[in-house]
């Protein structure tokens, strides 16, 4: 079944005919949220920072559940309470359990890339679709929180988090700018034709190359304490791997929004949309970056 038949709004959204966000609210929100996020990562003690991370992941899951079709606030509260309890329990569990969750979540993203090419799958409103998507969101949000927790146990974990967040935001911005203004790259094949009429392989390669270059330069500097060539190359390689998965995460969130026939996952961030709209790339990139860094730096 074609997605346009399931939801008439899908066709317009997939072709990129969405109304642009207001620029001033977008800038104003960024000027408020970015300093708070940076201050939190640099200043808060680990227990407070873990609690903040759990809340952010919980809001992301709340929006995910709404996109899946779980309209009842009571049901979502129940799922959210279960998520917070599970995240707290996982924090006390063994490192093997947490690492296993990261590997399971990482294994999903290649499957997600296939799903994006068969975008009509899961577009219905049946009970099994709701359960499948809800469980998926629960697991991915839990893996994101677990990766956040794992990085914070490392000596330079806060710097690593800022590093990955900055590069993810840079790549998202470059994908938007290059896709909008580069006439040459517009002719390349689309990554997910039924989901996005803008993101294609040319835009991805250009944005990825520029971002990895910036990431390598940052990694070689003294501010992340990775001045040795090998350590800097490991850090840049991990970022390169994670950024590719971040594109899949971004498209996966777009797929959910297309299924639901909405432009944004929420309206908590004026000019941007919801928390999922801003963290969809990190949903995939953060666990994969954590796995890659753990493997390559040992």
N, C-alpha and C positions, 0 to 999 in steps of 0.2 A: 504493500500500500504506500502510495506517495504521501510525503509529509504534508504537502499542500492540501491534500484531501482530508487529512486528520485535523489540521488547524490552518485555516485560510491565512492567518497572519504570518505563518511560517515562511511562505515564499518571499514576501517583502523583506523580512528580517534577514533571511539567508543571503539576499542579494545586496545587503549593505545599505538598504534604504531607510535606515533608522534615523530618527531626528537627532541632530547633534546635541550634546550636552551644553549647557550654558557655561561659557568659559570662565567668567568671574567667580561663580560659586565653586567651580572645580579648583581654581587656583587658591581661593580662600580656604577651602577645606584642606588642601595639601599643605598650606602654610601653617595650619593648626595641627593636623594629625602627624605630619612628618617629625616635627621637633618633639612632640610627646612620645612618639615611638622610639626615637633615638635616645631621648632622656631615660626612658624606661629601661632600654637595653643596657645602658651604660651605668645607671645609678641604682636601680632597685636591687635589693637583696634577692637571692635565688628563690626563696619560697614565695615572695610577693610577685616576682617575675613569672614563676610557674603558674600562679593563680591567674595572672593577667593573660598568659598564653592560653590557659584553659577556657577562659571567658571568651576570648577572640575566636577560638576554634568552635566553641559552643554556639556563638552567634552565626558563624559560617554554616554549621550544621543545621541550625534553625531555618536559615534561608534555603538551604538545599532541600530540606523536607517540604517546605512550602512549594518549591518548584516541582517536586515529585507528585504533588497533589494531596499532601496531608494538610487539609484545611483546618482541622480541629486544633485550636491552641492547646487544649487539654492533652491531646495525643502527643503533640510536639513537646510539651513540658515534660511528659513522662519519658520520652526518648532522650531529651536533653539531660534530665536528672540521671538517667542510666549512663549516659555518656560521661558526665562529670564524675560519677562514682567509679566507672571503669578506668578513666584516666588517672584518678587518684590511686586506685589499686595497682595499676600498671607502673606507676611511679615507685611503688614499694616492691614490685616484683623483681625477678632476676633480670640481669642484662640480656640473657639469652632470649627470654620471652619478648622483651622490647625489640631486640634485633630481628627476631622472627617476624614480628608484625611489620617491620620496615621492609623486609624482603617480600612478604606477601603483597604489600601495597605496591612495591616496585614492579612485581610481576603483572599487576593489573594494567599498567600503562601501555605496554605493547598491545594488549587486547583492546584497550580504549582506542588506539589508533585504527584498529580494524573496525570497531564500532562506528567511528566517525565516517567511514566509507560506506557504512550500511545504516545511515542515520535514522531510517524509519523504525528500526528495532527499538522497542521500548517507548514508542510514541503514544501508545494507547492509555486508557484510564482504568484498566482492570486491576483487581486487587494484587495479583502477582507482580505486576509492573511496579506498583507502589511499594510493595515489600522489597523487591529486588533493588530498586533505586535507593530506598531508605537505608537498607543494610550496607549498600555500597558507600553511601555518604558517611554513615556511622564509622565504617572501617577506615576510610580515607582521612576523616577528621581526626580519628584516634591516632593514626600513623603520623599525621602532621604534628600532633602534640608530642608524640613519643620522640620524633626527630628533634623537635625543639628542646625537649628535656635532655636528650643525649648530647647535643652540642653544648649545652650549658654546663655539662660535667667536664668539658675540656678546658685546658688552661686559657686558651684564647677563643673560647666559644662565643662570647659576645661579639668579638670582632668578626668571627666567621659568619655569624648571623647577619650583622650589618652588611658585610661584604656581599653575601648572597642576595639579600633583599635589594640592595642598591643595583646590582647587576640585573636582577629580574625586572625591576622597574625600568631600568635603562633599555633593556631589550623590548619590553612591552611598548615603550614610547617610540623606539626606533621602528618597530614593526608598523605602528600606526602612521608615523611620519613618512616612511619610505613607501608604504602601500598607498598613501594618499597622494604623494607628489612625484613619484617616479613613474614616468610613462613607459620607460624601457622595461621595467620589471613587471608591469601589469600583464604582459603577455605570457608569463610563465604559468605552468599548470597549477591549479588550486590545490591546497592541502586537503580540504574537505569541502567539495563543491556544494553539498547540501546544507552546510552549516555556515560557511563564511564565503562571501563573494569577494573578499579583499585579500585574505592571507593566502599567499602562494609560495612555492618553493624559492623563487627568486628573492622575495621579500625576506623570507626566513633566513636564507644564506647570507644576505647582505647584513641584516640586523645581528645575526649570530656572530658573524666574523668581526664586526665592529665591537660588539660587546665583549667577546673573548679577548680581543686585543686590549681593551680597557682593563679587563679583569687581570690579564697577565701583567700589565704595568703596575696596577695596584698591588698585586701579590708580591712583586719584586721590591716594593718600597718598605721602609722601616716601620710604617704605622701598623702593619699587621704582624710584625716580628717574624717575617718569612724572607730574610735577606739571602739565604742560600739558594742557589739556582735550582737545585733539585726540589726543595720545599715549595718554591714559587711555582715550578712547573706542575707539581702535584695539585696545588690549589687551583691553578688555572684549568687543569684538565678536569678536575671535579666540577668546576663551574661550567665548563663546556658541555659536559654530559648532562648536568642538571638543567641547563637552559633549554636544551632540546625537549626534555620531558615537560618543561614548563609550558611550552607552546601547546603540547597535547592537553595539559591541564586546562589551559585557557579555552581551547576549542571544546573540551568536554563540558565545561560550564556553559558555553554558548549553546551546545546541543540541548542541555536541560532547559535553557531559556526558550529555545525554539520549540521544544516539545510543549512547554507551558504557554507559548504565545505571548511572552513578555519581553521587554527590552532589558530590564535590570532585575537582579535578584532581590533588590530591596531599595530603600530610600534613606537609609541611616546616614549616608555620606553625601551631602548635597553636591550635585555636579558630577558625582562618580557613580552613585547607585548604592549597592549593598556591599557588605564585607566580602562576600563571595566574588563580586565583580572585581575587587581589588586584589584578592589573595588566591584567585583560581590558579595562577601560574605556580605559586609557592606550594599549593596543595600537592603537586607532583614533584616540583623541584627540590623542596626541602628534604623529604625522605630519601630521595635518590642522591642528593648531594651528601647527606649524612652517611649513607652506605659507602659511596665512592671514597669519601675522605677517610673513613674508618679503614677501608681496605688498602688504599694507596699509601697512607701515611704510616702504616705499621712497619 
